[in-house]
Structures are given as C-alpha cells and as structure tokens.
Amino acid sequence: MLKKLLKNISFFFLYLFFIVAFYVLINQPIIAQEIFKNISIFKDIPYDVINDFEPYFTSLDIYTPLSDEQLPVIIFVHGGTWVLGNKGIFNEKIKSFVEVNLVYVSVNYRLSPNVRHPSHAEDVAKAITWIYEHISEYGGNPKNLFLMGHSAGGHLSALIVLDEHYLQDLGYSNEIIRGVIGLDSAAYHLPSLFKKEPENTFLFEMAFGNRIEIWEEASPINYTEKIKNVPPFLLLYAGDRVVTKEVNTAFYKSLIKATHQASLYFAQDKTHVSIERELGKPGDDVFQIIIHFIQNNLS
C-alpha cells in the first residue's frame, strides 16, 4: 500500500514538473535563427518588456556573418519623425555591412503619439545596454559598438551619448559606444528644426509637446560643453534641405569647440531619403566613409 502511494506521489510530482516546464517554455520568446547567404538572422529579439505595449516595439533584429570571430557591431536607429518607421527587413544596406564583417543590429522603439519624449530615447538606451550585455552570444564584440541613426534616429543616438543620464540610469556610460554616425538629422537642435518646418508642427508636438524648454532639453547640441568624454562623431547630411546643413554645421562646430572629435561630410548628390535608402549600394560614397570611420575607431 505504501509503495503504491509513493508511486502515485512520484507520478503526481513528475506530472506537475512537466506542466510547469511546458508553461514556462510557451511563455518564453522564441528566437528563430535563419541563415541566408552565409548570414545568420535573428528576428524580433525583445530587449525590454513594457506593459500595455506590443513586444515588437521593444525588439531588435541581428544580422551576423558566419564567423568564429567576435566582430564589430553597428547599431541602426531608424527615423520617421518619432511617430513612424521600424527596424525594417533584410536589404542591400544590411547585406553590405555584413559583407565587410560587421554585425548589424536594427532597433525598434516606441512611437508617438502613444509615448512622448523621453520614452523614445529611454527605449534606445535600453536596447544599447542589452546589446552590450548580449551581443557576444551573436558573434559581436561589445567593445566595438557603433551607433548609427537616420533622421530622428540620428537625434536619439546623439542625445543618448551626450546627455549622460540615459545610460547612467541603466548602470553604464557612453564609454560603451566607440562612435556615433548621424545620417541627415536636422534635430540636433529641435527649436531650429521646428521653426524651419512648421508644416510638421503636429508631428513634432506629438513627440515633444509644445513647450520650448522641453525642446531645448531634448536637443543634443545643448550638452556638448557639459560632458567631458564623448566618442567620435561622423555627421553626414544631404543636399535637399537647408535646415539640415544649418543644424549639422552648428552641431559640428559645437562639438569641435568643446574639443570633441567630429567629422562633417556633405553628401551633395543625396536626399534625406536616399542617403539611407541607397546606403551600401554600388558606388555609394557614404557607405565607404562610414566604413572608414569605423575602421579608424576600433578598440
């Protein structure tokens, strides 16, 4: 009788173990790996979980060469006026970066009007720290992280590096970033952009509200002289918007005045859209300049 009772108890606990294990398994994110032309692809990896938001908005994709080495990493932050855009799909740009032995990571963040500043920057900062902690599991070298943003993404990249509290609140500093690449962002000083493009006021206010003191607080240019250690900046701007030239030039001068390392490049034949969309295509000078910048600033 006792033997039968013990057998039933053992069966019950074994059954309970399998039920709990199955529950845990189905509630864990499944990271699917695809392999395409010697590139490992990991899609929709969550870097944070936020109640009432779809996990997609706090996820990232990783594209890495099939290699036994730990390779430098480029982290891409998309544009879209802080209200549009996403991390995108596999394309020529990603393929080109991976072909020169870089791990490419594309990041999503929550968008307005569902959130306002500083949520966009907080999300990207969280993604950066996740990448720093985990990228070695995907073939990347955490000592060689390069941050690249287009348009609004360029603003967020610069702000996180120059306004120290974003990374410090997560236990890190901007020393985990080896370099920052800005692709045609006119948002390094938000009041200048908002004044030049009043047709976009509705979008701007969805992201930052209508108080000029918030616009100034969220402007990377206002931190260049408040911070001592800054990774090198590469600022590239296209030829189709006057405000982009004005803001990039002012930001570059502000970085240099504060004795930070910065380079400025005018991509005259590019537009705000094509400077990102054509990145990595044959004959693209912008891609070559970015690769040169990365190579010169490796750890």
DRENNULO-329106 format. One line per field, with one value per residue (C-alpha): residue number from 1; residue in three letters; x, y, z. Coordinates in pm, 1 decimal, always signed. Each point is the difference from the previous one (the first is absolute). Last residue first. Layout:
N
i <- NUM, ...
aa <- ALA, ...
east <- X, ...
north <- Y, ...
up <- Z, ...
END
This chain:
299
i <- 299, 298, 297, 296, 295, 294, 293, 292, 291, 290, 289, 288, 287, 286, 285, 284, 283, 282, 281, 280, 279, 278, 277, 276, 275, 274, 273, 272, 271, 270, 269, 268, 267, 266, 265, 264, 263, 262, 261, 260, 259, 258, 257, 256, 255, 254, 253, 252, 251, 250, 249, 248, 247, 246, 245, 244, 243, 242, 241, 240, 239, 238, 237, 236, 235, 234, 233, 232, 231, 230, 229, 228, 227, 226, 225, 224, 223, 222, 221, 220, 219, 218, 217, 216, 215, 214, 213, 212, 211, 210, 209, 208, 207, 206, 205, 204, 203, 202, 201, 200, 199, 198, 197, 196, 195, 194, 193, 192, 191, 190, 189, 188, 187, 186, 185, 184, 183, 182, 181, 180, 179, 178, 177, 176, 175, 174, 173, 172, 171, 170, 169, 168, 167, 166, 165, 164, 163, 162, 161, 160, 159, 158, 157, 156, 155, 154, 153, 152, 151, 150, 149, 148, 147, 146, 145, 144, 143, 142, 141, 140, 139, 138, 137, 136, 135, 134, 133, 132, 131, 130, 129, 128, 127, 126, 125, 124, 123, 122, 121, 120, 119, 118, 117, 116, 115, 114, 113, 112, 111, 110, 109, 108, 107, 106, 105, 104, 103, 102, 101, 100, 99, 98, 97, 96, 95, 94, 93, 92, 91, 90, 89, 88, 87, 86, 85, 84, 83, 82, 81, 80, 79, 78, 77, 76, 75, 74, 73, 72, 71, 70, 69, 68, 67, 66, 65, 64, 63, 62, 61, 60, 59, 58, 57, 56, 55, 54, 53, 52, 51, 50, 49, 48, 47, 46, 45, 44, 43, 42, 41, 40, 39, 38, 37, 36, 35, 34, 33, 32, 31, 30, 29, 28, 27, 26, 25, 24, 23, 22, 21, 20, 19, 18, 17, 16, 15, 14, 13, 12, 11, 10, 9, 8, 7, 6, 5, 4, 3, 2, 1
aa <- SER, LEU, ASN, ASN, GLN, ILE, PHE, HIS, ILE, ILE, ILE, GLN, PHE, VAL, ASP, ASP, GLY, PRO, LYS, GLY, LEU, GLU, ARG, GLU, ILE, SER, VAL, HIS, THR, LYS, ASP, GLN, ALA, PHE, TYR, LEU, SER, ALA, GLN, HIS, THR, ALA, LYS, ILE, LEU, SER, LYS, TYR, PHE, ALA, THR, ASN, VAL, GLU, LYS, THR, VAL, VAL, ARG, ASP, GLY, ALA, TYR, LEU, LEU, LEU, PHE, PRO, PRO, VAL, ASN, LYS, ILE, LYS, GLU, THR, TYR, ASN, ILE, PRO, SER, ALA, GLU, GLU, TRP, ILE, GLU, ILE, ARG, ASN, GLY, PHE, ALA, MET, GLU, PHE, LEU, PHE, THR, ASN, GLU, PRO, GLU, LYS, LYS, PHE, LEU, SER, PRO, LEU, HIS, TYR, ALA, ALA, SER, ASP, LEU, GLY, ILE, VAL, GLY, ARG, ILE, ILE, GLU, ASN, SER, TYR, GLY, LEU, ASP, GLN, LEU, TYR, HIS, GLU, ASP, LEU, VAL, ILE, LEU, ALA, SER, LEU, HIS, GLY, GLY, ALA, SER, HIS, GLY, MET, LEU, PHE, LEU, ASN, LYS, PRO, ASN, GLY, GLY, TYR, GLU, SER, ILE, HIS, GLU, TYR, ILE, TRP, THR, ILE, ALA, LYS, ALA, VAL, ASP, GLU, ALA, HIS, SER, PRO, HIS, ARG, VAL, ASN, PRO, SER, LEU, ARG, TYR, ASN, VAL, SER, VAL, TYR, VAL, LEU, ASN, VAL, GLU, VAL, PHE, SER, LYS, ILE, LYS, GLU, ASN, PHE, ILE, GLY, LYS, ASN, GLY, LEU, VAL, TRP, THR, GLY, GLY, HIS, VAL, PHE, ILE, ILE, VAL, PRO, LEU, GLN, GLU, ASP, SER, LEU, PRO, THR, TYR, ILE, ASP, LEU, SER, THR, PHE, TYR, PRO, GLU, PHE, ASP, ASN, ILE, VAL, ASP, TYR, PRO, ILE, ASP, LYS, PHE, ILE, SER, ILE, ASN, LYS, PHE, ILE, GLU, GLN, ALA, ILE, ILE, PRO, GLN, ASN, ILE, LEU, VAL, TYR, PHE, ALA, VAL, ILE, PHE, PHE, LEU, TYR, LEU, PHE, PHE, PHE, SER, ILE, ASN, LYS, LEU, LEU, LYS, LYS, LEU, MET
east <- +3909.1, -107.5, -11.0, +177.7, -177.8, -338.7, +67.4, +129.0, -314.0, -217.3, +187.4, -34.7, -374.8, -43.2, +192.0, -261.0, +139.7, -178.9, -278.0, +102.9, -227.9, -247.1, -302.8, +184.0, +141.9, -289.7, -270.6, +146.5, +136.7, +344.0, +216.9, +152.8, +103.6, +164.6, +230.3, +81.5, +249.0, +10.8, +239.8, -97.4, +191.6, -312.0, +40.7, +19.8, -333.1, -168.9, +138.9, -141.2, -338.0, -14.9, +97.1, -250.4, -278.0, +61.9, +52.1, -311.5, -203.4, +82.3, -148.3, +75.5, +377.4, +48.0, +176.6, +265.5, +126.1, +270.2, +43.8, +285.5, -85.5, -55.6, +180.3, -33.0, -371.0, -168.4, +149.6, -166.3, -323.6, -215.7, +68.9, -183.0, -340.2, -253.7, +32.0, -38.8, -323.3, -122.9, +64.9, -185.3, -323.4, -234.3, +16.0, +300.1, -119.2, -355.3, +124.8, +245.2, -263.3, -249.3, +273.5, +99.5, -112.9, +193.6, +326.9, +268.3, -117.2, -30.4, +350.4, +162.2, -194.4, +117.2, +373.9, +166.3, -320.8, +104.7, +118.6, +155.8, +165.8, +178.5, +276.5, +113.9, +320.5, +151.2, -304.3, +45.3, +175.1, -338.6, -54.8, -173.3, -218.1, -337.6, -61.9, +353.5, -95.2, -279.1, +158.6, +299.3, -168.2, +266.3, -12.1, -375.3, -68.5, +223.2, -166.0, -349.5, +62.0, +146.8, -303.8, -224.6, +187.1, +205.7, +193.1, +328.3, +155.5, +328.3, +74.8, +355.1, +69.0, -318.0, +151.3, -273.9, -44.4, -356.7, +69.0, +257.9, -291.0, -157.4, +106.7, +92.0, -307.7, -223.7, +169.0, -65.6, -363.3, -61.3, +148.8, -227.9, -304.1, +94.5, +53.3, -349.2, -155.4, +148.6, -201.6, -357.2, -178.7, -301.8, +3.9, +281.8, +211.8, +153.5, +343.8, +129.3, +366.2, +203.2, +320.4, +270.5, +305.8, +282.1, +222.9, +8.2, -275.1, -215.5, -3.4, -88.6, -278.4, -159.5, -9.2, -116.0, -303.5, -119.6, -307.6, -78.8, +68.5, -314.5, -134.0, -245.9, -71.8, +347.6, +31.9, +58.1, +361.3, +155.1, +268.1, +274.6, +255.0, +328.0, +203.2, +366.1, +68.0, +65.5, +164.2, -121.3, -190.3, -331.3, -69.0, -255.3, -341.8, -182.0, -356.0, -140.0, -300.8, -173.0, -272.5, -62.3, -78.4, -341.3, -51.1, -244.7, +271.8, +357.1, +238.1, +356.6, +271.4, -234.3, +155.5, -223.1, +215.7, +335.4, +170.5, +323.9, +163.5, +189.1, -239.1, -312.2, -10.5, -303.9, +3.2, -325.5, +2.7, -304.2, -113.7, -79.8, -362.2, -35.0, +304.4, -104.2, -341.4, +156.4, +242.9, -281.9, -212.1, +300.9, +88.8, -360.7, -8.4, +324.9, -140.7, -317.4, +190.0, +220.4, -306.6, -164.2, +312.0, +24.9, -361.8, +58.5, +302.6, -193.7, -279.8
north <- +4930.2, +96.0, +368.7, +22.4, -306.3, +142.3, +335.2, -171.4, -213.4, +310.6, +183.3, -301.9, -16.3, +370.5, -36.7, -236.8, -139.1, -334.7, +9.3, +7.4, +285.3, +76.2, +21.6, +197.2, +289.3, -53.5, +128.4, +332.3, +47.9, -84.7, +158.6, +255.6, -246.5, +263.7, -158.3, +125.8, -163.0, +16.7, -52.5, +197.7, +313.3, +187.5, +236.7, -304.4, -136.4, +340.4, +47.4, -337.0, +81.2, +336.0, -158.5, -280.9, +248.1, +232.9, -275.1, -185.9, +321.9, +65.5, -331.1, -179.7, -45.4, -281.0, -4.8, -219.7, +45.5, -236.2, +33.9, -130.1, -129.4, +266.0, +51.8, +337.4, +83.0, +335.4, +173.0, -229.6, -23.8, +268.5, -135.3, -321.7, +175.2, -167.5, +261.9, +273.2, -150.0, -48.9, +369.8, +86.7, -147.7, -132.4, -375.4, -209.3, -289.7, +101.7, +358.4, -82.1, -179.3, +287.3, +254.4, -170.3, +281.3, +236.1, -135.0, +264.9, +94.7, -363.3, -77.8, +294.4, -71.7, -365.8, +56.7, -329.6, -67.4, +59.5, -358.6, -90.4, -326.2, +33.1, -247.4, -37.3, -172.8, -250.1, -22.5, -183.2, +313.9, +174.6, -113.8, -296.9, -90.5, +36.8, +350.3, +79.9, -80.0, +256.3, +233.7, +98.6, +236.5, -14.9, -367.9, -44.7, +331.6, -81.3, -334.4, +141.8, +286.4, -234.0, -224.6, +299.3, +38.8, -319.0, -147.7, -187.5, -118.7, -187.0, -274.9, -134.5, -121.5, -207.7, -216.9, -172.9, -365.8, -44.0, -102.1, +283.0, +236.1, -68.4, +261.5, +280.5, -71.7, +19.0, +328.9, +142.0, -114.4, +169.9, +321.6, -29.9, -38.9, +292.4, +218.8, -68.0, +35.7, +347.2, +133.9, -104.9, -332.6, -140.0, +308.5, -76.8, -308.8, -269.8, -117.6, -244.6, -83.4, -138.1, -188.8, -65.9, -211.3, +125.4, -213.4, +206.5, -220.2, +69.2, +373.0, -55.6, -248.6, +239.3, +282.7, -225.8, -119.3, -227.9, +156.9, +321.1, +113.0, +211.4, +331.9, +263.4, +236.1, +112.3, +205.0, -325.5, -101.4, -337.4, -76.6, -227.8, -167.0, -87.1, -273.8, -94.6, -374.9, -277.6, -266.8, -350.8, +132.0, -44.8, +368.1, +161.7, +156.5, +87.5, +129.1, +206.9, +16.0, +255.7, +99.1, -363.4, -90.6, +169.0, +259.0, -12.7, -105.1, +50.9, -288.1, +85.6, -112.3, -239.3, -179.8, +49.7, -177.1, -181.0, -30.5, -191.3, +104.4, -246.3, +52.0, -22.7, -177.3, +38.4, -12.7, +12.5, +152.9, -139.3, +230.9, -196.9, -51.5, -333.3, -136.3, +113.2, -164.0, -321.9, -14.9, +56.3, -278.1, -233.7, +53.0, -54.0, -334.8, -102.5, +116.0, -205.5, -307.1, +9.2, +30.7, -292.9, -215.6, +94.9, -105.8, -331.3, -75.3, +88.0, -239.1
up <- -2998.1, -348.7, -82.3, -335.9, -139.7, +93.6, -167.6, -315.7, -10.5, +35.0, -276.2, -230.6, +61.1, -73.9, -327.4, -146.0, -325.3, +29.7, +263.3, +365.0, +105.0, -276.0, +233.5, +265.9, -201.2, -241.7, +235.4, +112.1, -349.4, -135.1, -270.5, +235.0, +268.7, +221.0, +257.8, +349.9, +237.1, +378.7, +292.1, +308.9, +96.8, +122.8, -294.9, -228.1, +126.0, -30.8, -349.7, -106.4, +151.7, -178.7, -331.5, +45.2, +87.3, -293.9, -258.9, +112.9, +4.5, -365.7, -109.7, -329.6, +7.0, +249.2, +335.3, +157.7, +356.5, +126.9, +376.3, +216.0, +348.6, +268.0, +329.9, +168.3, +0.5, +56.7, -305.5, -254.2, +197.3, -163.9, -348.8, +88.7, +14.2, +233.0, +274.6, -261.4, -132.6, +356.7, +73.9, -320.0, +130.4, -269.5, +56.2, -98.8, -218.7, -85.7, -11.2, -276.7, -206.4, +20.3, -68.1, -325.7, -230.8, +227.1, -144.6, +55.7, +351.0, +110.3, -125.6, +176.3, +320.5, -9.8, -4.8, -93.3, -190.5, -360.3, -38.8, -333.0, +102.6, +335.1, +83.5, +362.1, +108.8, +245.2, +229.8, +333.5, +129.4, -12.9, +357.6, +160.6, +298.6, -166.1, +138.0, -116.7, -358.4, -23.0, +258.3, -212.3, -243.0, -272.2, -103.5, +37.8, -175.5, -297.6, -68.7, +52.0, -244.7, -259.8, +37.4, -68.4, -332.5, -48.1, +289.6, +30.6, +329.2, -12.1, +254.7, +9.3, +354.2, -8.0, -277.4, -198.6, -93.4, +124.7, +361.6, +14.9, -62.7, +339.9, +256.6, -239.8, -210.4, +307.0, +96.7, -346.0, -0.2, +336.1, -135.4, -303.9, +223.5, +222.7, -306.4, -133.4, +348.0, +62.8, -179.1, -64.9, -22.3, -186.3, -223.1, -61.7, -56.3, +218.1, -109.2, -260.9, -50.3, -290.1, +82.1, -260.1, +85.3, -217.3, -218.7, -320.5, -146.1, +306.4, -73.4, -364.5, +73.6, +247.9, -252.7, -282.8, +196.2, +281.2, +155.8, +182.9, +356.5, -2.2, -122.1, +115.0, +292.5, +111.8, -321.2, -196.0, +56.3, +76.4, +257.2, -137.1, +227.4, -172.5, +166.4, -32.0, -30.5, +250.0, -213.7, -87.2, -299.7, -179.0, -46.3, +233.3, -38.1, +322.9, +29.4, +287.1, +228.0, +217.9, -243.6, -99.8, +361.5, -42.4, +270.9, +292.5, +247.7, -114.7, -71.0, -98.6, -242.0, -179.5, -299.1, -303.1, -259.7, +11.1, -338.7, -58.9, -326.5, -218.9, -293.5, +216.1, +335.6, +221.9, +378.0, +190.1, +345.3, +179.3, +276.7, +316.3, +99.3, -177.8, +181.9, +347.0, -37.5, -133.6, +290.8, +249.4, -152.4, -25.4, +365.3, +113.0, -182.2, +167.8, +333.7, -50.4, -120.5, +309.1, +224.1, -178.1, +41.6, +365.4, +52.4, -179.9, +217.1, +313.1, -97.9
END
